[in-house]
Amino acid sequence: MTRPRPAPRGIVGRVEHVRTVIVGAGISGLATAAFLGDPDYLVLEADDEIGGYCKTVRRDGFTWDYSGHFFHFKHPDVEAWLRARMGDQVIRTVEKRTFIDYRGRLIDFPFQKNIHQLPQDEFIACLHDLYFATQDAAQHRGRPANFKDMLFRRFGAGIAERFLIPYNEKLYACDLAALDTDAMGRFFPHADLTDIVRNMRVSDNASYNATFTYPEGGAIEYVKALASAVRPNGVSLGERLLSVDLRHRIARTSKRELRFERLVSSVPFPRLAELGGLAHDPSVFTWNKVLVFNLGFDRKASRVPHWVYYPDRSVSFYRIGYYDNIFDTDRLSLYVELGFPRDAVIDAAKIEECRRTVLADLARVGVLEGHQLVADHHVVMDPAYVHITRGSIAEHDRLARILRAHGVYSIGRYGGWTYCSIEDNILEARSLAADFNGA
């Protein structure tokens, strides 16, 4: 597959030639390799196993992902392609049941379409502010200044301050005024006054992920399906990208030097810009970290939710998910997510402190009632959610054009510095591979 080529000036020794170098063996990287028609490629993965953030952990009879990775397929052909490569794996199709814990009562998600479930005085306050925000918006048609401004303009102070702002500030771990108006794109559950009023009589809480699928073996089973279409020896584990010589199209790794015709990367975009030696303003790229606890207990709890959102700032986590209600098992199995700023120090002491706080908060909000913890796991996702700002959009577009001119393509949630679904990653990779195949 590889064939030695003379080294370009400035490169010491011999280099291997690979037509397509793919950096990252997560969903995006494996999908790119799977759909390439030309077998002259190599996937580099710094970790010792494939999957990226879609790894699955099995411990003491519990099955957990690094975080809640549920697949919401809108393209039947993509789902069919994956399922055809999953053997006899049992795949559950689940009608989502999600709620918001608002002052001790469960409100249907999304909050803005279910304000009628609030106590009467709060419902009236939300409806009043929503109505006049709608009237004001009709008179002022200019683009909102930022994400926070958009929330106030579209939904009014009542809805924004009770849920949309506190919840999203816990998730993103930043001031929402720093984010672009469309920071969440199609994933933000928009609703106008008519939608909200209609929902008071005829419930319609459908969203982009109203139905999701989940393999009994965890999200890693979808990763394995993609990997099954990668050629033998097409992935090199434990091989980290150290730098990219854009002029000579040389990728230097922890093991060798690879001369490429094109390079596809899913590593975080600011890191790729740094590896490529591109002059840029790193301050425009910001993100949060998420500490995820996977927790297994001795017995069942509620049989209703799949996940619950917590806007209360006094509660440490912003969301919890119930694996046991997805798998229909007899022991409580949770993932619990806590957001932190990107510069937060999350060391062993901090993790243990958060673990104690999480268990206390789970009891305080009524999830735990004398349950005994029997298994646990944690992971720090860094980056977790990228902050999409006007500055990051402009700088990403500028740098991406330079990279593409040198045969380098940055894709995926972190490579694209965007907010997208796992299916979106597969579609993007398939489209890019199709372009390569047709070249």
N, C-alpha and C positions, 0 to 999 in steps of 0.2 A: 504494500500500500504506500509506504513512504519511499522516497528515492533521494539520495544525496544530490545537492546542487551546490555549485561554487558559492562561497559566502560573498555577499556584497561588501564593498569597501567599508571599513569601520567595524565589521563583525569578525571576531577572532574565531578561527576553526571552521568546521563544517556545520551546516545546518540541515535539518530535515525539511522536506517540502511536503506540505499538506494543502490541498486546494482549499478546503473549508475548515478553519479552526473554530470550534464552538466552546465558549467559556461558560461553564455552569451546567451541572447535570440535574437541574430541577425541571419543572414542567416545560418551561420555554426552551431550554437547551435540548432536552430529549425529544421534544416535538419537532424541533428544527431538523435534528438528525433523522428522526423517523420518516419524515416526509421528503427528505432529499433523495433525488434519483441517482445521484452520483455517490458511490461509496467512498470516494477519496475525501474523508472527513475524519476528524478526531475531536471528541468531547473531553475537555479538561475539567476536572472537579477537584477542588482543594480539599474537600472532606474525604473521609474514607468510605462513604456510602452515598448512593444517589438519593435524590428527593428534594434537596433544598429544605424549604419550610414545610414540605408535605411529607415529612417523615412520620412514621407511626411507632408508638411505644407500647409494648405489651408487658404488663407487670402484675403478678399475683392474680391473674384471671381478668384483669382490666385491659381494655384496648383504648388507647388515647392517641391523638395526633399532637404535633407540636402546638397546634392551636386548632380552633374549630374550622376545618376545611371541608365545607360541604359543597357539592357540585350542583350547579343550577344550569342545566343544559337548555339552550334555546335553539340549538341546531341538532336535530335528530341524527344527522349523518355522523357528527362528531361522537355522540354518545354510542351509536351503533358500532363505530370503528373501534372504540375502546372496549366495549363489552365483548366483541368478537375475540378479543385477545386476553380475556380474563378467565377462561376455562369455566370451572364450576363454581366460581366465587359467587356467593349469595349477595345480591345488591338490593338494598331496601329503598323503596320509593316512599318518601315521607311528606305528608301534608303539614307544612310548618305551623307550629303553635308558639307564638312569641308574645311576650308581655313586657310591660314597664312596671316596675315596682315604684309606685308613687305614693309616698307617705303611708306605706303599709298595705295599700290595696293594689291589686293587679289590674292595670289598664291595658286594653288591647293595643298592639302596635299596628300602625304608627300613631303616635300621640296626637298629632294634629287632626286626625280624622276621627278621634274617639274622645274628644273633650266632653261630650255629653255623659261620659262615664264618671266624670269628676264630681265631687260634692257640688251642690247647686250654686253656691256663691262663687266658687272657682270657675265653674262652667260659664256662668254669666260674665265674669271678668274676661275670660278667654274669648268668648264670642263677641263681646263688646269691642275688645281691642282688634280682633280679627276683622270685624266689619269696617272699622274706621281705617285700619291699615289698607284694606282693599280699596276704600274710597280715595285715600291719599295716593295710592299707587296708580290709580286711573288718571290722576291729575299730573303726576310726576313720572314721566315715562323713561327717564334717564337710567342708565345701567347702575345697579347698586355698587357702592365703592368697594365692598369686600363681602366675605361670607357672612359675617355677623350682621352687616347692614342688610343683606338680602333676607336674613331670617326675620328681622324686625319689619321690613317693608312688606313681606309676603304674609306673615302670620301674626304680627302685632306683638306687643310686649308680653301679654299674658302667656301665650304658647311658647314664645322664645325663651322667656326667663324661667318658666317652670320645667321645661325639658330640653329643648333644642340646644340652648347655649350650655347649661351645666353638663349635660351628657357629652356633647361633642368636645367640650374643653377637657373633660376627664379622658376622653379617648385620644385626642390629638396632643394633649399636654402642652397647649399653647393658647395664646389669645386668638380667637377666631377672626378678629379684625385683620390678622396677618394673612389669612387665606384668600385665595381667589374666589369670586362668586360661584364658580362652577367647580369647586375643589372636589366634590363628590360625584360630579357628572350625573349619569342616569341612575346612580345608586341612591341618590337622595330622594326620599318619598314625597314628591311635591303633591300638593292638593290645593285647589282653589275653594272659594267660599261655597260654591254649589256642591262640590264633592263632599265637603265637610258636613253641610246641612243634610244632604241626601243620605249620608252614612248614619245619621241619627235614627232613620227609620228602616233602611235596608242596608245591612252591614256588607261592606265590600272593602276588605283590608288587603286585597291582592297587591303583591309587590313583585319585583324582578325575581325573587327567590321564594315564591309562595310554595313551590314544590321543589324538593331537592332529593338527590340520590346519595346513598352512602353504602359502601361495601362493608360487609361484616369484618373484613380484615383491616379496615381503616383506609385512609386516603392513599397510603402507599400502594394499594392495589392498582389504582389508576396510574401511578408512576410506573409500576412494573409493566402495565399494559403498553405504555409508550416505549419503555426500555426494550420490550420484546421485539420491536420493529427496528431497533438499532443493530447494526451489523456486529458480529462477534469481535471482541477486542476494540470496539469503537469508543469505549469510555476509558479514560485513564484517571483512576482515583488517586488521591493524595498528591495531585499535581497543581500547584498554585501559579496563576499568572502573576509575573513580577513586573513586567513592563511591555510596552508595545512601541516598536520603532515604526511610526507611521510612514515615513519616507521610504524605507526599505521593505516594509510589510514583514517585519520580524516580530514574533511573539516570544519573549524570553520567559521561561517558566522555572519552577524550582528544580526541574530535571534536565532541561534541554533548551534549544532554540529551534523555533519552527517558522519557516517561511511560508506565508499564506497568500492566497489570491483574495480571499475574503475572510473576515473574522466576525462571528456573531457572538455577542456578549449579553448576558443577563445579570452581570454584576451591577451593584448600585452605580448609577450614572456618574456621580461626582468622582467615584473611585476610578472608573474607566478613564475619565478625562485626565485624572492625575497620572494614571499608568501610561497614558498616551502623551504625556508632557504638554498638554494643551494649556495655554495661558487662559485663565478664567477666574471668575470671582466665586470662590467656594462658599462665601457667606449666603449666597442666594439659595443654596440647597440645604434645607433643614428637614428634620424628621423627628419622630418620637421613638422611644423604646417601649416594648410591652413585655412585662413579666407575666408568664403564663404558669399557673399551677394546675396540674392534673391531679385530682384527689379521688381516692376510692374509699368508700365507707362500708360498714358491716351490714347495712340494711337499706331498704328502699326509703324514699321520701315521697315527694309529690309525683304523681303519675301524669301530670298535665303538661308542663312546659318543655319546649326544646331549648329555648334560651330566654333569658330575662335581662332587661336593661335597668341600670341603677343610676339615675341622675343625681341622687343625693350626694353632695360633696363630702359628707361625713362618713360615707361608706367607701372603703378603700378601692373596691373594684368597680369597673364600669359595666361589665357584662359577665354572666355565668351561663354555661351551657350544660345540658343534661344528656350525656352519652347514654345513660341507662334508659331514658325515654325514647331514644332513637333505636337502640338495640333491643328494647323491651326485656331488659335483664332485671334481676331481683336485688341488686345492690346499687346504692347511689353512686354515680360516677360523674364527676364534674370537671369542666375546665373553667378556670377563673382568670380573668384578664385585668391587669393593672397597667395604666399608662404612666410613662415617665418622660421628662424632657430628654433630649439626646445626650446632654452632658451629665445626666444623673449617674452617680456611682452605684452600681448594683452588684455589690460583692457578696461574699458568703454571709457576712453579718447582716447585711441589708435583706437578703433573701430570707433568712431565718426570722428576722423581725417582721417582714411582710407576711410570712407564713402564719405566724401567731396572730397577727392582726386579721388576716383573711378568715381564719377559723372562728375568731371571736365575732367578726362581722356576719359570717354565715349564720351563726347562732342568733345574733341580734335581729337579723331580718327574717328569722323564722325558717330558714332552709334546714338547719340542723336542730334536732331535738334529742340530745343525748346520743347522737351517732358517734361511733368510734372510727377514727381514721385508721385504715389498715394498709393503705398503699399510697404513695405519692411520687410525683415527678415534677420538675420545673424546667423551664427554658426561657432564656432572654432573647427576644427577637429584636435585632438591632442591625438595620433599620426595621421598623414595623410599618407604620403609616407615614408616607412621605407628605410633606406640606407643599401643596400645589399653590404657588403664588404667581403673581404677574411676572416677578423677576425670574422665578425658576422656569416658567414656560418660555420666556424669551431667551434665556441663556441655554436652556436645553436645545431649543430649535437651532440656535446659532452653532453650538458645538456639534450637534448631530449632523449638520450639513458638512462640516469639516471632516468628521469621521467617515461619513459615507463616501466622500471624495477620495478617501484612502482605503476603501473597501471594508470599512468597519461599520457594523450595524448593531445598535443597542436596542434590545427588545425586552418585553416583560414589564411587570409592575415597577421594578426597580431600575431596569435599564431604560424604560420609557419615562420613568419618574412620574407615575400616574396612579390613578385609582382604577382598578379593573378586576375582572373575575378570572378564575382559573381557566374557564372556557375561552375567554378573550385571549389569554396567553397562547392557547393551542391554536386558535384561529389566526393570530398574528404570525406565529411561527410557520404554520402551514402556508400562508400567503407568501411569506418571504421565501420559503423553500420552493414554491411554485415559480416565483420570479427567477430564482437560481436555475431551476430545472429548464426553464424556457430560454435561458441566456445562451 
